[in-house]
């Protein structure tokens, strides 16, 4: 009886071993086939276009100085009116022009100043800002600003606050077209890779869209914007 039990255990062990071996072979073969199906290529496609800005922000900053606070404010008002009139004569609309609150400095109240008496006790800066979609018109007026300087207005143009800014706000309008172009470019690259590796290009496994970037084309033409996007696409490959 004991001999029969040992024989049964040996037979059962052999069957279990053969079963596990077969299962291991099948799993290994399935994994190999799966890896073959998972052959992919990861490529990038670029779309880059140039557009003109559609909004211009032009800050015009000027300076006045007086010993009388009353005369200081009168000069601020006078200069502001001259600038407004000049801009409107250049076909800039009144609603596109805004005035900031003047920033006034009393030099005698400056604890860090030396003991020398300043020529003018008070100085003030004010900014007139043009916010317009008429890019060409604003640029033409800007090029003739020296005419106002001849009327005795002192402009401050060598600082960050007085720099002109050009904006491109139509990104949502051009996104679909540029994404489509970037995706097509990625497929061309993937097709070339598949051809060189003697493979066939399959379906898309995954795709991701990079961030859109907007920059000026060059420092001499800040109103011309370069819009750029990169799409990353992963394709299946097959023999």
Secondary structure by P-SEA (a helix, b strand, c coil): caaaaaaaaaaaaaaaaaaaaaaaaaaaaaaaaaaaaaccccbbbbbbbcccccbbbbbbbbbbbcccaaaaaaaaaaaaaaaaaaaaaacccccccccccbbbbccccccccccccccccccbbbbbbbbccaaaaaaaaaaaaaaaaaacccccccccccbbbbbbcccccaaaaaaaaaaaaaaaaaaaaaaaacccccccccccccbbbbbbcccccccbbbbbbbbbbbbbbcc
